């Protein structure tokens, strides 16, 4: 699949990664996805065990179309540029769309007292099952970006046991082995590290406004690195014994995907500055899983021209229609 060949100016992985999510791109993709956004209606999902997640459903003619559930990355939302771009493309191809917000992402901090962490896969399984029940469809697709791709793959591995009938899954640059991703963010270009620290701090401030009785959240803002923030967070707000146990808890390397039965495609870039591509060789190899790598693309970038159009969106549409 190494046929993504962007113009020379867009071959730098950092340019790809940053332009994909930069605020400048949002009005462009918002306009391109206007039809999908105009049709969107907000829904609160009962995910079991008292957990509520929120998202937006856009339907052409429910029951007559394929339905695609899209999951954003860490500190993104259903309104992130890359997610709107993909949703708009799939909508234009005839799919109904559900853009799911994970816990404490988008406008959802008030829905659950417990804080988001990346091992909360059961509630996303519950959300996908509830969406399946609420919205009639021909076929059910699931796609995710970065951490959302990681969640999507873990949901798919659990789908048969949860009576979720997924037809296909696509993960764009999914988080593979979180300890290596954390190291890449802290030792690589500092713009990523600073960006995610700011986004996480802002998210925790919003959480404190809704749940002021939660003690210790204010201390997180004083730490100087994501690893320090994560270490404190794990010790004080999760049941994991230490940070490394937590990080490995949502890894999809090793045998985590060995039981996968859903036809699935991972699209990953060799030059991804956040997700080390070397970890792709440590994934299980069920027959239903295909891994497609590209030389260029950065982290969830895949911008194919200076109009900031996405090659990955077109690949997703082709794979879902095949």
Secondary structure, DSSP 8 states (H G I E B T S, - for coil): -------GGG-SHHHHHHHHH-HHHHHHHHHHTHHHHHTEEEEEEE-STT-EEEEEEE-SSTTSS-EEEEE--TT--TT-HHHHHHHHHHHHTT-EEEEEE-TTSSS-TTS-SS---TT-HHHHHHHHHHHHHHS--SSEEEEEETHHHHHHHHHHHHHGGGT----EEEEES----HHHHHHHHHHS-HHHHHHHHHHHHHHHHHHHHH-TT-TTHHHHTT-SSHHHHHHHHHHHHSS-SSHHHHHHHT--STTTTTT--S-EEEEEETT-SSS-GGGGGGS---TTEEEEEESS-TTTT-B-STT--BHHHHHHHHHHH-
